[in-house]
Each structure stands twice: as C-alpha cells, then as structure tokens.
C-alpha cells in the first residue's frame, strides 16, 4: 500500500484577488476621505512646490565691495575677470562670461551688482535628511560600542562592573529620551562648554550633545540585547573553551560572541531603526534634522499636509532601506 502524500492546500485564486481588491479599496477610501476633509476646510494642495525643497536653482549675485570704475574686462575661457579701480585700491572679480552686467568705464558703487549666475543647490529637506543619517550613523556606532561593553559587564562576576552596568541600564531605560536630551544639552552641555570657555578651548556644538544622548540611550538597550544573546549560548561552550586554556576574553571573542551575533542581529536591527526615528527629537535643541527642517518649511510655506506626508515618506525610505540591508546581512551571516 502506497503511503499517502500530504500536499499543501491550494490557494483559492478568486478569494486571493478579492482580498487584494479589498485592500486597495480601503486605501482608496482613506485617501478619498482625507481629500474630502481638506476640501471642507478650503485647503489647496500645492504639490508642485515640493521639488524646490529637495533641489533648487539659486541665483548668485556678485557685488562690488569698493567704489570706483570698471577699467578692464578680460575673458578666460567661460569666465570673465572684471577689474574695478577706486580710491581705496583695486579689486578683481571672476564672473561667468554670460553673467557680466557691467561694461568698461562704468561707475561702480559699493553693493552694485557686477554679475550674476545660477547654480543648483541642495534643498533644506535633503540637508535635513543627510543630517539625520549622519547623526543616526554616528550614534549607532557609539551605541554598539557602549552596549557591547555594558552587556558584557552586566553578566560579569565583578560586582563593581555588574552594578555599574545595571545602574546605567536602569537609569537610561527608565527615563524618556526627551528628558535625556535636555540633560545632555542644557545641563551637561552648559557645564562642559563653560569649563572649556574658561580654559580658552573651543566649545562643543549642540550636534555632539545630541549624538551623545542618542548613543547613550541606544547603548542601554543594546546592552540588554547583548546580554540576552550571550546568555542564550549554552554554558558548556564557555566551560569547554576555558578547559582548553583560553582566557575569558579569548573565549568571549572567539567562541561566544560570534554565535551570539547571529541571535542578536534581528533585535539590533529593530533598535537601530527606532534610533533613526528617535533622532527627530533632536530638533528641540536646534539641530536641523529632517523633522525640524520640515517644521521650518511649514512655518514659511503654510503647506503642512504635503510636507508632513513627504517627511513621513522620507523616514519610511530610511527605515525600510536599513531594514532591507540588515536582513541581507543577517542572511549572509547565517549562511556563512
């Protein structure tokens, strides 16, 4: 008698496409309801204004700094050199050939426009997006370092290391990130910069206090992730490595941590994605990351709906890209 072959149940294609249609109907219904609500409050959508906040063409004017007369205009390739002689001396200005607005023998006064040209510049949204990436990346690196050492100290037999790690973790995890940013900027930042000023040293910009707050915040959570990953490895492997003559550091470096890394990578990915979103709080200490840049544009343009949707999509782009990258690294690590 032949054994029965179990097969997976076939998917009802009609049911599948029906629920796909339901999904798109829900999305369409929500979008239509939002659009209908904006009509009731007389809101005018201006999506055509959004591209200028990503990249725009800036008009740059070159003005004279002295009073005098244009005595010479010479051309060098695509540029022209305008020389102005005055009672206070002589000045030369390099201007694109097509942008020169003066002629020889013209009288010039301080502030007069000698020429102008256009140049593409990065908009405020791209600047905010880049600063968000920069702050998050630096904070992630320091968060890993802090969390790794704190996680190892958390399971140490040394009471000083263990209790210090526990105290740090509980304080950071038990207080809001917003409060920690305020402490770093207004308390520690004021103390540190005051001491540096008295010693004639340059002061630390607010950006680095924001990075420190994010790194310390992430480090506490990474420490617990590292601790859980290490403790998930069977104790017998530690005992076996020690019996082979390895020191504690060698055992942790070559045996325990490589295995624990496979288990802690998924929760680390979630922590890092959360850190990118948490960086939006740095706007309260005058760091122009993505959310603060969006608030500044909303204040001047009065386009809250379009800009906050764009801001949300940019954050989604960052977090989704990082999630895909970490999933790729996780698969590669698990395979190797």
MOVENKA-V237247 format. One record per residue. N is the residue number from 1. OMEGA is omega in whole degrees, -180 to 180 (NA if undefined). BURIAL is I if it has 9 or more other C-alpha atoms within 8 Angstrom, else O. Layout:
BEGIN
n = [N:N]
omega = [OMEGA:OMEGA]
burial = [BURIAL:BURIAL]
END
This chain:
BEGIN
n = [1:2:3:4:5:6:7:8:9:10:11:12:13:14:15:16:17:18:19:20:21:22:23:24:25:26:27:28:29:30:31:32:33:34:35:36:37:38:39:40:41:42:43:44:45:46:47:48:49:50:51:52:53:54:55:56:57:58:59:60:61:62:63:64:65:66:67:68:69:70:71:72:73:74:75:76:77:78:79:80:81:82:83:84:85:86:87:88:89:90:91:92:93:94:95:96:97:98:99:100:101:102:103:104:105:106:107:108:109:110:111:112:113:114:115:116:117:118:119:120:121:122:123:124:125:126:127:128:129:130:131:132:133:134:135:136:137:138:139:140:141:142:143:144:145:146:147:148:149:150:151:152:153:154:155:156:157:158:159:160:161:162:163:164:165:166:167:168:169:170:171:172:173:174:175:176:177:178:179:180:181:182:183:184:185:186:187:188:189:190:191:192:193:194:195:196:197:198:199:200:201:202:203:204:205:206:207:208:209:210:211:212:213:214:215:216:217:218:219:220:221:222:223:224:225:226:227:228:229:230:231:232:233:234:235:236:237:238:239:240:241:242:243:244:245:246:247:248:249:250:251:252:253:254:255:256:257:258:259:260:261:262:263:264:265:266:267:268:269:270:271:272:273:274:275:276:277:278:279:280:281:282:283:284:285:286:287:288:289:290:291:292:293:294:295:296:297:298:299:300:301:302:303:304:305:306:307:308:309:310:311:312:313:314:315:316:317:318:319:320:321:322:323:324:325:326:327:328:329:330:331:332:333:334:335:336]
omega = [-177:178:180:-180:-180:178:-180:-180:-180:180:177:-175:-179:179:-179:-179:177:-179:173:178:178:179:-179:176:178:179:179:179:179:180:-180:179:178:179:179:179:179:176:-179:180:177:178:-180:178:-179:180:-178:179:-174:-176:-178:178:173:178:-178:-180:-176:178:-176:180:177:-175:179:178:-179:174:-178:-176:176:-176:-177:173:180:-177:178:-178:-179:-176:174:179:-180:-180:-179:176:179:-180:-179:-179:-177:179:177:-177:178:-175:173:-173:-178:-176:-179:-176:-179:177:-180:-180:176:174:-174:176:-180:180:178:-180:177:-179:-179:176:-178:179:178:179:178:-180:-175:178:178:177:178:178:180:179:175:177:-178:-179:-179:-179:180:180:178:180:180:177:177:-179:180:-178:-180:-179:179:179:177:178:-178:-179:-179:175:177:-176:180:179:-176:-177:176:179:180:180:179:-177:-177:179:-177:-178:-178:180:-178:178:180:179:179:177:177:-180:-180:-174:-173:-177:-178:180:179:-180:-177:-178:176:178:179:180:179:179:178:176:177:-178:-179:180:179:-178:-175:174:174:177:-180:179:180:-179:179:179:180:-178:-180:180:177:179:179:176:179:179:-180:179:180:-178:178:176:-176:-179:-179:180:176:-180:179:-180:178:179:176:177:179:172:180:-179:179:178:-179:-175:-171:-174:-169:-174:178:178:-180:-178:180:-176:-177:-178:179:177:176:179:178:179:-179:177:177:-180:177:179:179:180:178:179:-178:177:-179:177:171:173:-173:171:-169:-177:178:176:178:179:180:179:180:-179:-177:-174:-178:178:-174:-175:-177:-173:179:172:179:179:179:179:178:175:178:178:180:-176:180:179:179:179:178:179:-179:175:177:179:179:178:179:-178:-179:179:-178:NA]
burial = [O:O:O:O:O:O:O:O:O:O:O:O:O:O:O:I:O:O:O:O:O:O:O:O:O:O:O:O:O:O:O:O:O:O:O:O:O:I:I:O:O:O:O:O:O:O:O:O:O:I:O:O:I:I:I:I:O:O:O:O:I:I:I:I:O:I:I:I:I:I:I:O:I:O:I:O:O:O:I:I:I:I:I:I:I:I:O:O:O:O:O:O:O:O:I:I:I:O:I:I:O:O:O:I:O:O:O:I:I:I:O:O:I:I:I:I:I:O:O:O:O:I:I:I:I:I:I:I:I:I:I:I:I:O:I:I:O:I:I:I:I:I:I:I:I:I:I:I:I:I:I:I:I:I:O:I:O:O:O:O:I:I:I:O:I:I:O:I:I:O:O:I:I:O:O:O:I:O:O:I:I:I:I:I:I:O:I:I:I:I:O:O:I:O:O:I:I:O:O:O:O:O:O:O:O:I:O:O:I:I:I:I:I:I:I:I:I:I:I:I:I:I:I:I:I:I:I:O:I:I:O:O:I:O:O:O:I:I:O:O:I:I:O:O:O:I:O:O:O:I:I:I:I:O:I:I:I:I:I:I:I:I:O:I:I:I:O:I:I:I:I:I:I:O:I:I:O:O:I:I:O:I:I:O:I:O:I:I:I:I:I:I:I:I:O:O:I:I:O:O:O:O:I:O:O:I:I:I:O:O:I:O:O:I:I:O:O:I:I:O:O:I:I:O:O:I:I:O:O:I:O:O:O:O:O:O]
END
